[in-house]
Amino acid sequence: MRLPYHCAILLGLIVSWAGLRAEAAVTFGVDLKGHPVSRLAEASDRVVVLIFAASDCPIANRYIPVIDQLHTEFGSKGAHFWWVFPNPDDTAAIVLKHNHDFSIHEDSLLDTKQTLVRMAHARITPEAAVFVVRAGGLSEVYHGRIDDRYISLGQERPRPQRDDLEQAIAAALAGKAVQGPGGPAVGCSIEFLQP
């Protein structure tokens, strides 16, 4: 059975449009089961928090309890937390074992094309980025260190004096202006993909 000419044209336009929409869809990385992640926020989320990490970075690993505490404090208030693993050597199997060994309960994804690294301007693990969820998408309001515990590599305070990330999340959830970090992030360099 042949379709009338105008129906065939309409069908062709629909197929073309669907193809363009599929190409235009953004994929932020893959989850630990290998599924593409194209949404960082759920309908009830007001803020998205990305924590850039590396399984072999001791400083990033020291911050796992801090992030767990922030997730406990802000998760029910509309903040969605993601551990983002951008380094090519952090495979799904390695990150699954790492998350099990360190009791990471927040969502994790592999930033296989370093899309989130570019989006958040991340350079160090651990480094954080906070995005406010708006009708048009995500708007970055903070990126930088988690707190000021580390002054430099090998130089650490017993406890932080300034909790930059906690303050940023609280301000973003309250709809207030978010202050930038009070200093640089200290940790392990992200291994950038070759162009």
Buried (B, 14 or more C-beta within 10 A) or exposed (E): EEEEEEEEEEEEEEEEEEEEEEEEEEEBBBBBEEEEBEEBBEEEBBBBBBBBBBBBBEBBBBBBEBBBEBBEEBBEEBBBBBBBBBBBEBBBEBBBEBBEEBEBBBBBBBBBBBBBBEBBEBBBBBBBBBBBBEEEEBEBBBBBBBBBBBEEEEEBEEEBEBBBBBBBBBBBBEEEEBEEBEBBBBBBEBBEEEE
